[in-house]
């Protein structure tokens, strides 16, 4: 009796199922997230700090940082300041430099503080600005604090500070700048510029992908092509990717450019839209800002736009600073009529 050779045993599953082809499916995930974090600009309301003064409803240091965030935001504020300063008539109690500082604070922070300096005999000697970023309104009537060093605050003389403010609909302690509605566009404009700068400063992004799928090429040719690509660009330039996937497809060698992928973010479109939002928030005509029109017709007559802008925007701002006259009972703040030509001297006051 001959022994039979042992057969190898293979465990077979009880049921065999054919693999099903993958199905195309689409789904969404996550909630919409704002592009800009507005934590610094949240309206927190006025709250008391140490039972001595009220904190403003908007972070003033954050407003100061965004003053020069974009060209159009800062320039919109500066064109208003320059026109107001040009039409201002200096007074022995209020110099042009002091008035310029008051206007700057009012436009950026929505608050301006003019401190009255009195002599020993009670005579008004000077009206000088106090930087709005560091002034806080006290809890008592007529009380203001200088908080540049919050550990050692200094109290102003009672009833010596004139507070000019942009009215707020939620409280009457501090003013709030009226361009806050455009802050999203201002920061998005800045982020788009910073992203673009980082893209150009970064030297490790790819310029194109060279995809070789023809398996007829030998390894020597592949290595020679790889070395040629590596030596063709110097350090700091666009990096090119080489991909070898042998398979004998229709297009054996493909050049896939990807250096312009970042341009798909519509950089120019983002800049233009956020620029328009910024100018709308400041209500400044684009032709006064040096903006180039995109159409053939242009923006219209610049002189008419300037006159309408002064009438609708700057004359109301002049009225705000005329409140100083009502408090000091003197005509300290005066303005000459707006003219596009050379301004005329008034009452012997030289123009500088």
URGIVEN-V267210 format. One record per run of one state. SS is the DSSP state (a for helix, b for strand, c for the rest). FROM is the first residue (numbers start at 1). LEN is the number of residues. Records with the same first field share a line. If there is no record, write none. Layout:
BEGIN
SS = FROM-LEN + FROM-LEN
END
This chain:
BEGIN
c = 1-38 + 42-5 + 50-3 + 56-4 + 69-2 + 90-1 + 92-2 + 95-1 + 110-1 + 119-5 + 131-1 + 139-5 + 147-3 + 153-1 + 156-5 + 166-14 + 202-4 + 213-6 + 233-6 + 245-8 + 258-3 + 266-1 + 283-3 + 290-12 + 322-1 + 329-5 + 336-10 + 347-2 + 350-3
a = 39-3 + 60-9 + 71-17 + 96-14 + 132-3 + 150-3 + 180-22 + 219-14 + 261-5 + 267-16 + 286-4 + 302-20 + 323-6
b = 47-3 + 53-3 + 88-2 + 91-1 + 94-1 + 111-8 + 124-7 + 135-4 + 144-3 + 154-2 + 161-5 + 206-7 + 239-6 + 253-5 + 334-2 + 346-1 + 349-1
END
